[in-house]
Amino acid sequence: MDGGEAQAGHEARLSTAVVSRGDLVDTEKVDGKLTYDDVREVWTGASGVVTWAPKQGRTVKRGGTLLKVAGRPVTLMYGGSPMYRTLQSGESGKDVRQLEENLKALGYSGLTVDDEFSGATETAVKEWQDDRGLDETGRVDASQIVFLGGAVRVREVKAPEGKRTAQGQPVLTVAGTARVVHVDLDADKQDLAEKGAKVSVELPGGETVKGTITEVGSVAETTGSGQDKQTTVGVDISLGKAKTGRLDEAPVSVELESERRENVLSVPVEALLALREGGFGVEVVDGTGRHLVPVRAGAFGSGRVEVAGTGIREGVKVGVPAE
């Protein structure tokens, strides 16, 4: 045979596959966890004994109660700027507009959404305070409101009922409501993760969904010591609208693209034969019979291997084990 004899057993090949041209993608699986995005701690300007705290896993939306201190609710409102001062008649700024936007979204009418805390704003604030069981002062401060980017899911209660909290102390750890996969990727493998890249995620039940890398950490984090020392970068993956259940911190498997070869010839891996004299070959099947042809093997991926060699072209049939 051309190229020398293959190792025993290739004579038993009874089926064929076709040499095809296309992109060859090699992947690597890494461990991740299914969680929620945008984890952060929540502070409030309220001081006193906590008289109510939410349960872990509870979702709080605009106008909802994050916790109660001395019987008075601390309310979640949406916005990108923190509550850093007392807002009252005569004040102006983006934080005033932020407050007015929330009041209007909660159904309090009669005010104009702008940067000015007007008399109409004060009236709306008093109505809101009355509905919340607060003193109707017409002034709002950090003991009454916490501004966050959107609805949140409670991950940890740092100030449970009965605990005294003071201004500036974290009371909750929360996350957003969007599902993400987080991977602590070995720093040596960070080239596998590129923002915007598509990945496959195997969920706890065995279902596979598509995801997109949305964030790749720029700073490596080292944990452990000695032989257990590990340096990783954080990678976040969005799952879009995929149904993932409600489990938090559930383990998942993430398939990352490690190499892509474009427009190459490839055959199924099982078509590759090890030659006695070294190297590899494939058994070409044509009208004259079967011929062992030496090939140069390249990248592997998706159960196929890149091949090149004399007579190897798209559409050529090669031998593979029968099923």
DAGIDA-V499115 format. One record per pair of residues at least 24 apart in sequence whose ideal C-beta (glycine too) atoms are under 8 Angstrom apart, sorted by the first residue. I is the first residue (numbers start at 0). J is the second residue. Records with the same first field share a line. If there is no record, write none. Layout:
I = J ; J
This chain:
0 = 290 ; 291
1 = 290 ; 291 ; 292 ; 293
2 = 274 ; 280 ; 291 ; 292 ; 293
3 = 274 ; 275 ; 276 ; 280 ; 291 ; 293
4 = 274 ; 275 ; 291
5 = 272 ; 273 ; 274 ; 275 ; 280 ; 282 ; 291
6 = 272 ; 273 ; 274 ; 275
9 = 272 ; 282 ; 291 ; 318
11 = 320 ; 321
12 = 282 ; 318 ; 319 ; 320 ; 321
13 = 318 ; 320 ; 321
14 = 318 ; 319 ; 320 ; 321 ; 322
15 = 284 ; 316 ; 317 ; 318 ; 319
16 = 266 ; 267 ; 270 ; 316 ; 317 ; 319
17 = 314 ; 315 ; 316 ; 317
18 = 264 ; 265 ; 266 ; 306 ; 311 ; 312 ; 313 ; 314 ; 315 ; 316 ; 317
19 = 264 ; 265 ; 266 ; 313
20 = 262 ; 263 ; 264 ; 265 ; 313
21 = 262 ; 263 ; 265
22 = 259 ; 260 ; 261 ; 262 ; 263
23 = 259 ; 260 ; 263 ; 265 ; 297 ; 298 ; 299 ; 300 ; 301 ; 303 ; 304 ; 305
24 = 256 ; 258 ; 259 ; 260 ; 300 ; 301
25 = 256 ; 257 ; 258 ; 259 ; 298 ; 299 ; 300 ; 301
26 = 199 ; 254 ; 255 ; 256 ; 257 ; 300 ; 301
27 = 188 ; 191 ; 254 ; 255 ; 257
28 = 252 ; 253 ; 254 ; 255
29 = 182 ; 184 ; 185 ; 188 ; 191 ; 252 ; 253 ; 255
30 = 182 ; 250 ; 251 ; 252 ; 253
31 = 180 ; 181 ; 182 ; 200 ; 234 ; 236 ; 250 ; 251 ; 252 ; 253
32 = 180 ; 181 ; 182 ; 248 ; 249 ; 250 ; 251
33 = 178 ; 179 ; 180 ; 202 ; 203 ; 243 ; 246 ; 247 ; 248 ; 249 ; 250 ; 251
34 = 174 ; 178 ; 179 ; 180 ; 181 ; 247 ; 248
35 = 152 ; 154 ; 174 ; 175 ; 176 ; 177 ; 178 ; 179 ; 247
36 = 174 ; 175 ; 177 ; 178 ; 179 ; 235 ; 237
37 = 148 ; 174 ; 175 ; 177
38 = 154 ; 172 ; 173 ; 174
39 = 147 ; 172 ; 173 ; 174
40 = 157 ; 169 ; 171 ; 172 ; 173
41 = 65 ; 145 ; 147 ; 151 ; 169 ; 170 ; 171 ; 172 ; 173
42 = 145 ; 167 ; 168 ; 169 ; 170
43 = 68 ; 73 ; 141 ; 142 ; 145 ; 164 ; 166 ; 170
44 = 82 ; 140 ; 141 ; 142 ; 166
45 = 69 ; 71 ; 73 ; 141 ; 142 ; 143 ; 164 ; 166
46 = 142 ; 164 ; 165 ; 166
47 = 163 ; 164
48 = 161 ; 162 ; 163 ; 164
49 = 158 ; 159 ; 160 ; 161 ; 162 ; 163 ; 164 ; 170
50 = 160
51 = 160
52 = 156 ; 158 ; 159 ; 160 ; 170 ; 171
53 = 153 ; 156 ; 171
54 = 153 ; 156
55 = 153 ; 154 ; 155 ; 156
56 = 152 ; 153 ; 245 ; 247
57 = 152 ; 153
58 = 150 ; 151 ; 152 ; 153 ; 176
59 = 150 ; 151 ; 152 ; 153 ; 173
60 = 150
61 = 101 ; 104 ; 105 ; 150
62 = 101 ; 105
65 = 145 ; 170 ; 171
66 = 156 ; 158 ; 170 ; 171
68 = 142 ; 164
70 = 132
71 = 132 ; 133 ; 142 ; 143
72 = 131 ; 132 ; 133 ; 143
73 = 142 ; 143 ; 144 ; 145 ; 170
74 = 131 ; 143 ; 144 ; 145
75 = 144 ; 145 ; 147 ; 150 ; 151
76 = 101 ; 144 ; 145 ; 146 ; 147
77 = 101 ; 104 ; 146 ; 147 ; 148 ; 149
78 = 146 ; 147 ; 148
79 = 146 ; 148
80 = 146
81 = 141 ; 146
82 = 139 ; 140 ; 141 ; 144 ; 145 ; 146
83 = 141
84 = 140
85 = 138 ; 139 ; 140
86 = 116 ; 138 ; 139 ; 140
87 = 116 ; 121 ; 137 ; 138 ; 139
88 = 116 ; 117 ; 118 ; 120 ; 121 ; 137
89 = 116
90 = 116
91 = 115 ; 116
94 = 146
95 = 120
97 = 146
98 = 124 ; 139 ; 144
99 = 123
102 = 127
141 = 166
142 = 166
147 = 173
148 = 175
149 = 175 ; 176
150 = 175 ; 176
151 = 175 ; 176
152 = 176
154 = 247
177 = 237
178 = 238 ; 241 ; 243
179 = 213 ; 235 ; 236 ; 237 ; 238
180 = 210 ; 235 ; 236 ; 238 ; 251 ; 253
181 = 233 ; 234 ; 235 ; 236
182 = 233 ; 234 ; 235 ; 236 ; 253
183 = 220 ; 229 ; 231 ; 232 ; 233 ; 234
184 = 231 ; 232 ; 233 ; 234
185 = 229 ; 230 ; 231
186 = 219 ; 230 ; 231 ; 232
189 = 215 ; 232
191 = 255 ; 256 ; 257
192 = 232 ; 234 ; 255
196 = 255 ; 256
197 = 256
198 = 236 ; 253 ; 254 ; 255 ; 256
199 = 253 ; 254
200 = 236 ; 238 ; 251 ; 252 ; 253 ; 254
201 = 251 ; 252 ; 253 ; 254
202 = 243 ; 244 ; 249 ; 251
203 = 244 ; 246 ; 249 ; 250 ; 251
204 = 244
208 = 238 ; 241 ; 243
209 = 238 ; 239 ; 241
210 = 236 ; 237 ; 238 ; 239 ; 241 ; 253
211 = 236 ; 237 ; 239
212 = 236
213 = 237
258 = 298 ; 300
259 = 300
260 = 297 ; 298 ; 300 ; 305
263 = 297 ; 298 ; 305
264 = 305 ; 306 ; 307 ; 311 ; 312 ; 313
265 = 303 ; 304 ; 305 ; 306
266 = 303 ; 304 ; 306 ; 317
267 = 302 ; 303 ; 304 ; 319
268 = 299 ; 302 ; 303 ; 304
269 = 319 ; 320
270 = 304 ; 317 ; 318 ; 319
271 = 296 ; 304 ; 306
280 = 308
281 = 306 ; 308 ; 311 ; 317 ; 318
282 = 317 ; 318
283 = 310 ; 311 ; 315 ; 316 ; 317 ; 318
284 = 316 ; 317 ; 318
285 = 315 ; 316
289 = 318
